[in-house]
């Protein structure tokens, strides 16, 4: 079923891409929306069941995992894009399997994930992400999602992903 869903999405993406290349979508904004929609389809097929509709780690499968999936928006600003692609491609044991998506498809998912960030936080998180891309570190980073300051110079980089994930309470009924 999982493979069929990916094949169906791939077919729909090919149709969208063909329409774009044939000039049906010549507007730059329409092209951007098409890419976001493609990222959303890949997200729904490969990420939604664990990370949930808003990327908060509250998907239908989340409570059954050995560790709770983290809110994706917290990772956007803490990792360079290439590292995010690698994390998604390779998975994060013990709960997140490697993805069947290509690197380009993963980048579409990352672009879509930015649309899940509350508007009030986008600018600050984008700036943090630019600094991470440039290798700039600050003495005190603000945990934008939780509104708390983290005095370690990089709150995420010194931890493995499984240390960052919260254990799930698998004893819930």
C-alpha positions in Angstrom: 0.0 0.0 0.0 2.8 2.4 0.9 4.5 1.9 -2.5 1.2 2.3 -4.3 0.7 5.6 -2.6 4.1 6.8 -3.6 3.5 5.7 -7.2 0.2 7.5 -7.2 1.9 10.7 -5.9 4.8 10.3 -8.4 2.2 10.1 -11.2 0.4 13.2 -10.0 3.7 15.0 -9.7 4.7 14.1 -13.3 1.4 15.4 -14.6 1.9 18.7 -12.6 5.5 19.0 -13.9 4.4 18.3 -17.5 1.7 21.0 -17.2 4.3 23.4 -15.9 6.8 22.7 -18.6 4.1 23.0 -21.3 3.4 26.5 -20.1 0.2 25.9 -18.3 1.8 27.4 -15.2 4.1 30.2 -16.4 3.6 32.4 -13.4 6.5 32.2 -10.9 4.0 32.2 -8.0 2.1 29.3 -9.4 5.3 27.4 -9.8 6.1 28.0 -6.1 2.7 26.9 -5.1 3.1 23.8 -7.2 6.3 22.9 -5.5 4.8 23.4 -2.1 1.8 21.2 -3.0 4.2 18.5 -4.3 6.1 18.7 -1.0 2.8 18.4 0.9 1.9 15.3 -1.1 5.3 13.7 -0.3 4.9 14.8 3.4 1.4 13.2 3.6 2.7 10.0 2.0 5.9 9.6 4.1 5.8 11.8 7.2 2.2 12.5 8.2 1.5 9.2 10.1 4.2 10.1 12.7 4.7 13.8 12.5 1.0 14.8 12.1 -0.8 17.4 10.1 1.0 20.4 11.6 4.4 18.6 11.9 4.1 18.6 15.7 5.0 14.9 16.2 1.4 14.1 17.0 0.5 11.9 14.0 -1.7 8.8 14.3 1.3 6.5 14.7 3.3 8.8 17.1 2.2 7.2 20.4 3.1 3.7 19.1 6.8 4.7 18.5 9.6 4.0 21.0 10.3 7.8 21.0 8.0 10.7 20.3 8.7 12.4 17.0 9.9 16.0 17.5 8.1 19.0 16.2 9.6 19.5 12.7 9.5 23.3 12.9 12.1 23.2 15.7 14.6 21.4 13.4 14.2 23.8 10.5 16.3 26.5 12.1 18.8 24.3 13.8 20.3 22.4 10.8 21.8 23.3 7.4 19.5 22.2 4.5 22.0 19.5 3.5 21.9 18.1 7.0 18.1 18.1 7.1 18.1 16.2 3.8 20.6 13.6 5.2 18.5 13.2 8.4 15.3 12.6 6.5 17.0 10.4 3.9 18.8 8.2 6.4 16.2 8.2 9.1 16.6 8.6 12.9 16.8 5.3 14.8 15.0 3.9 16.6 11.7 5.4 15.4 12.2 7.1 12.0 13.0 4.9 9.1 15.0 6.0 6.0 12.8 7.6 3.4 12.2 6.3 -0.1 12.2 9.9 -1.4 15.0 11.4 -3.6 17.0 14.3 -2.3 15.0 16.7 -4.5 11.7 15.3 -3.2 13.0 15.7 0.4 13.8 19.3 -0.4 10.2 19.8 -1.5 9.1 18.3 1.9 11.4 20.7 3.7 9.9 23.7 1.7 6.4 22.5 2.6 7.4 22.1 6.3 8.2 25.8 6.3 4.6 26.5 5.6 3.7 24.8 8.9 5.7 27.4 10.9 3.4 30.0 12.5 3.7 33.3 10.5 4.9 35.1 13.7 8.0 32.9 13.8 9.0 32.5 10.2 11.3 35.5 10.0 13.2 34.7 13.2 13.5 31.0 12.3 14.6 31.8 8.7 17.3 34.1 10.1 18.5 31.4 12.5 18.6 28.9 9.6 20.6 31.4 7.5 23.1 31.7 10.4 23.3 27.9 10.7 24.0 27.7 6.9 26.8 30.2 7.3 28.2 28.5 10.4 27.5 31.5 12.6 27.0 30.7 16.3 25.6 32.9 19.0 26.4 32.7 22.7 22.7 32.4 23.5 20.1 30.9 21.2 16.4 31.4 21.9 14.2 28.3 21.7 11.7 30.2 19.5 9.0 27.6 19.7 9.0 27.4 23.5 10.1 30.9 24.1 13.0 29.9 26.4 16.7 30.7 26.1 19.3 28.0 25.8 22.7 29.0 27.0 24.5 26.2 25.2 25.9 27.7 22.0 23.9 25.2 19.9 21.0 23.6 21.5 20.6 20.8 19.0 24.0 20.2 17.4 25.6 18.5 20.4 22.9 15.9 20.7 22.1 12.9 18.7 18.6 12.9 17.3 17.5 10.0 19.5 18.6 12.1 22.5 16.5 15.0 21.2 13.4 12.9 20.9 11.2 12.5 23.9 10.3 8.9 24.9 6.7 8.0 24.1 4.5 6.7 26.7 3.7 3.3 25.1 1.6 2.3 28.1 -1.2 4.6 27.2 -4.5 3.1 26.2 
